[in-house]
Amino acid sequence: MTSSPVAATPTRANTGEVYDQLRADILGGVHRPGGKLKFAELGERYGASVSVIREALTRLVEARLVESEPRIGFRVAPLSLPDLCDLTATRIDLESLAVRYAIERGDIAWEADLVAAHHRLDRTPIVAAQGPQRVSDEWELAHAAFHRAVLAGCGSPRLIAMTDVLRDGAELYRRWSQPQEPGRDIPAEHRRILQAVLDRDAEAAVHALTEHYQRTAEILERAYAGE
């Protein structure tokens, strides 16, 4: 007598997978800032249990991309001008420290990785080739990789982790405002950052990073003010 084949049990996503997918969707605009994150919908979308969804959301709260409200649940972090100002100031403070350490401690391998990250960024079109005019996903990824590479030589995993959280927050603002300013030469700003770092000029690197972030914040502030 031939036994019937046993049906395969569908594989359920684990916390790490759901965290990565949900984070990418928040930064990619799938879930709107301030929007509620419902367990049933998320479980269906990501193929995961309620406990896994809850764990992933809790990690995203720690990353400040999601907020938890008692008796209400989870929602995507909302955007606001006060938060943008605080985010920008804190990012400048921490990245200034990190880039000083990177210039002091970074080796040749770090320099090579940084040059490679900049080359990828410089060769990636900023504006998406199809659809409405907006910053392309590929450029956003290359942009984040470049800024992380700038700081990677600092030798402090904790400092890198904190700057990663702030970078995600800044990316969320960029995704929803898509700042475009006529006459702004973003590639030139990145080249100034790169050159200052390769020259091991900490003061110039801090100045270039600060100017770069402040300029972006000013554009975002005008966008939210409706100018």
C-alpha positions in Angstrom: 0.0 0.0 0.0 1.5 3.3 -1.1 1.3 6.1 1.5 0.1 9.5 0.5 2.7 12.2 0.2 2.8 14.6 3.1 2.1 18.2 2.1 5.0 20.5 2.8 4.4 23.0 5.5 4.8 26.6 4.2 7.9 28.2 5.5 7.2 31.1 7.9 9.4 34.2 7.8 11.6 34.8 10.8 12.1 38.0 12.7 15.3 39.0 10.9 13.6 38.6 7.5 10.5 40.5 8.5 12.5 43.3 10.0 14.6 43.7 6.9 11.5 43.6 4.6 9.4 45.9 6.8 12.3 48.4 7.2 12.9 48.5 3.4 9.1 49.0 2.8 9.0 51.9 5.3 12.0 53.6 3.8 10.7 52.8 0.3 7.3 54.5 0.9 5.1 51.4 1.1 3.9 52.4 4.6 3.2 56.1 5.0 4.6 58.1 7.9 2.1 58.1 10.8 0.2 55.2 9.2 -1.0 52.3 11.4 0.7 49.0 11.2 -1.9 46.2 11.6 -0.8 42.7 12.6 -3.2 40.9 10.3 -2.2 42.9 7.2 1.5 42.6 8.0 1.3 38.9 8.7 -0.3 38.3 5.4 2.1 40.6 3.5 5.3 39.1 5.1 4.1 35.6 5.7 4.9 35.6 9.4 3.2 35.0 12.8 1.9 37.7 15.1 4.8 37.1 17.5 7.4 37.5 14.7 5.7 40.7 13.5 5.6 42.0 17.0 9.3 41.3 17.5 10.2 43.0 14.2 8.1 46.0 15.1 9.7 46.3 18.5 13.2 46.4 16.8 11.9 49.1 14.5 10.8 51.1 17.5 14.4 50.9 18.8 15.5 52.2 15.3 13.0 55.0 15.6 11.2 54.1 12.3 8.1 52.9 14.2 6.3 54.2 17.2 4.4 52.1 19.8 1.3 53.6 21.4 -0.4 52.0 24.5 -3.8 50.4 23.7 -3.5 51.6 20.1 -0.6 49.6 18.6 2.2 50.4 16.2 2.5 53.1 13.5 5.2 54.4 11.2 7.1 57.3 12.8 5.4 60.6 11.8 7.4 63.4 10.2 7.7 66.9 11.8 9.9 70.0 11.5 11.0 69.8 15.2 12.1 66.2 14.7 13.9 67.0 11.5 15.9 69.8 13.2 16.8 67.5 16.1 17.7 64.7 13.7 19.9 66.9 11.6 21.7 68.4 14.6 22.3 65.1 16.3 23.5 63.5 13.1 26.0 66.3 12.5 27.3 65.9 16.1 27.8 62.2 15.9 29.1 62.0 12.4 31.6 64.8 13.1 33.0 62.6 15.9 32.9 59.5 13.8 34.7 61.1 10.8 37.4 62.5 13.1 38.0 59.0 14.4 37.9 57.5 10.9 40.5 59.9 9.6 42.7 59.2 12.7 42.3 55.4 12.6 41.3 54.4 9.1 43.7 52.3 7.1 44.3 51.8 3.3 41.6 49.2 3.0 39.1 51.7 4.4 40.3 54.3 1.9 39.9 51.8 -0.9 36.3 50.8 0.2 35.4 54.5 0.4 36.7 55.3 -3.1 34.8 52.3 -4.4 31.6 53.4 -2.7 32.0 57.0 -4.1 32.6 55.6 -7.6 29.3 53.6 -7.4 27.4 56.7 -6.1 28.9 59.0 -8.7 28.0 56.7 -11.6 24.4 56.1 -10.4 21.7 58.4 -11.8 20.0 60.4 -9.1 16.6 60.6 -10.8 14.6 57.4 -11.5 14.5 56.6 -15.2 10.8 55.7 -15.2 7.6 57.0 -13.6 7.2 60.3 -11.8 10.4 62.3 -11.2 11.9 61.2 -8.0 15.2 60.1 -6.5 15.9 56.6 -7.7 16.0 53.6 -5.3 19.5 52.7 -6.7 20.9 56.1 -5.9 19.4 56.0 -2.4 21.2 52.7 -1.7 24.5 54.0 -3.1 24.1 57.3 -1.2 23.6 55.5 2.1 26.5 53.1 1.4 28.8 56.1 0.6 28.0 57.9 3.9 28.4 54.7 5.9 31.8 54.1 4.2 33.0 57.6 5.2 32.5 56.6 8.8 33.5 52.9 8.7 37.1 53.6 9.6 36.2 55.0 13.0 36.6 51.6 14.8 33.5 52.0 17.0 30.7 49.6 16.2 28.4 51.4 18.7 29.0 54.8 17.1 28.4 53.2 13.6 25.1 51.7 14.9 23.9 55.1 16.2 24.8 56.8 12.9 23.0 54.1 11.0 19.8 54.8 12.9 20.0 58.5 12.2 20.7 57.9 8.5 17.6 55.8 8.3 15.6 58.6 9.8 17.1 61.1 7.4 16.3 58.8 4.5 12.6 58.6 5.6 12.4 62.4 5.3 14.1 62.4 1.9 11.8 59.7 0.5 8.7 61.7 1.3 9.9 65.1 0.3 12.2 64.2 -2.6 14.1 67.5 -2.3 15.3 68.9 -5.6 16.9 72.4 -5.6 17.8 74.0 -9.0 21.5 74.7 -9.1 22.5 72.4 -6.3 25.4 70.2 -7.2 25.1 67.2 -5.0 27.9 65.1 -6.7 30.2 68.0 -6.0 29.3 68.0 -2.4 30.1 64.3 -2.2 33.4 64.9 -3.9 34.3 67.5 -1.4 33.6 65.1 1.5 35.6 62.4 -0.2 38.6 64.6 -0.9 38.7 66.0 2.6 38.7 62.5 4.1 41.3 61.2 1.7 43.5 64.3 2.5 43.1 63.3 6.2 41.8 66.8 6.9 39.4 66.4 9.8 38.3 70.0 9.9 37.5 70.2 6.2 35.7 66.8 6.4 33.5 68.0 9.3 32.8 71.2 7.5 31.8 69.4 4.2 29.5 66.9 6.0 27.9 69.7 8.1 27.2 71.9 5.1 25.9 68.9 3.1 23.4 67.9 5.8 22.3 71.4 6.7 21.6 72.2 3.0 19.4 69.1 2.7 17.6 70.0 6.0 16.9 73.6 4.7 15.4 72.2 1.5 13.2 69.8 3.5 12.1 72.6 5.9 11.0 74.7 2.9 9.2 71.7 1.5 7.2 71.2 4.7 6.5 74.9 5.0 4.9 74.7 1.6 7.2 77.2 -0.1 
